[in-house]
């Protein structure tokens, strides 16, 4: 009798297990059926498994016929710094402006004028020194490319990045709303970035804060070469070549109507820094969707950074933090710190090798 009962008990166990699995399946199907449908209107293009193909985005970009409104802010050395000697300031910052001046107009010519062709360039320039060179560069570019969609705004007052961008935003007089890209002179961008900028913004709905890839000091990264490579060859995403500048909020794409309605920059902030963080926090507290993501077509070019004594403690801390992170990767900085120890080791090894040979 016990032997006959064993197969029966096994069948009962399998039957109970089968009923249990069937109930779990029915419950899962019920939960799926009761789940409310997703609100498609709240889904951003390109996110959440979007089924759209490349053709959809190309058509969308063609429909968006508004003019891009760029704001570059520049300044003379006397406007930006006061804590260094005149010769130090003149050499360092004028060298920086000349380098970034060439890169800026090169990007504007190639990407904005020749490729995109839907751009209005606005340059806000503080001070008088170097202003004639900027005017000459703009006139040359305008003549060679038959380009007239630009505005140069000289400002003869104390330098303030937020003030400069605010002036640029308020100079738009064509009536219609316009998409603005706040950009500094040390930024390099591509045509693909402009498309990304357009797709991630919408008036009254979305603002875009891309994360910039910041390039390290080329004299350290490429110290083994006689001369650093040209800028075009530096635009590579690699660990020892740069880093994602996730603490910077200065580069942004947003509609002029959104910028004005939220109150713009805090004009009480003087100098460079903090004003962009304040604006970013305003959007975070608003009903706007803030899109924050790294983008491959946006680069911050390395340049020497000087932190003035006139900065507030918060601005000075941010300046020093930015300066420290801009120079090189941890491995490169470590090699510089321990350079004497490494050289001593190499000399000892060379001496041992020579002793063995002799």
Buried (B, 14 or more C-beta within 10 A) or exposed (E): EEEEEEEEEEEEEEEEEEEEEEEEEEEEEEEEEEEEEEEEEEEBEEEEEEEEEEEEBEEBBEEEEEBBBBBBBBBBBBBBBEEBEEEEBBBBBBEBBEBBBEBBBBBBBBBBBEEBEBBBBBBBBBBEBBBEEBBEBBEEBBEEBEBEBBBBBEBEEEBBBBBBBBBBBEBBEEEEBBBBBBBBBBBBBBBEBBBBBBBBBBBEEBBBBBBBBBBBBBEBBBEEEEEBEEBEEBBEEEEEBBBEBEEBBBBBBBBBEBBEEBEBBBEEBBBBBBBBBBBBEBBEEEEBBBBBEEBEBBBBBBBEBBBBEEBEEEBBEBBEEBEEBBBBBEEBBEBEEEEEEEEEEEEEEEEEEEEEEE
